[in-house]
Amino acid sequence: MQVVQKIRCPNCGSEGERHYIAQSNIIRTQCPTCDYLLVTCSDTSKVIESYAPGIDSCRLNLRSSTKLSASSVSLQSA
């Protein structure tokens, strides 16, 4: 059995879909507007497949290292 739920896309905010596929214990979240895809196991919540074209992984890593650098500077000056 498959259940389809209308949701807001976590990537762009448009209307997307979440498919609960009981036969294979899969949850598939997808957005036709931005091509977002997230496939997870419903038992373990582990990510099986993901694709989010608007999210730049390099920028996310840069933000994390900037936050660490800023907190390191504050600790050193205190």
Secondary structure, DSSP 8 states (H G I E B T S, - for coil): -EEEEEEE-TTT-SEEEEEEEGGGTEEEEE-TTT--EEEEETTT--EEEEE-TT--HHHHHHHHHHHHHHHHHHHHH-
